[in-house]
Amino acid sequence: MLGIKVEIEKEKSVRDQMALVNNLVDLILKLRQKMRKRKEWKIANEIRDKLKKLDFLIKDAPMGTKWRLKRKP
């Protein structure tokens, strides 16, 4: 998404890798929120839909957007 390719160093711990994922998703969702405020619905929806395809669940709420990874069976 957005042309970003992430290569994780093998020495990075799972905790460090998850922190990176959290920060990237938070950044993407902040950009999506800006698009929503500008009423750029097509872009905002595209971001949401692409995250969904990557197994991220996005929930918009009055207090902000929340996300989590979809649990795999």
Buried (B, 14 or more C-beta within 10 A) or exposed (E): EEEEEEEEEEEEEEEEEEEEBEEBBEEBBEBBBEBBEEEBEEBBEBBBEEBEEEEBEBEBEEEEBEBEEEEEE
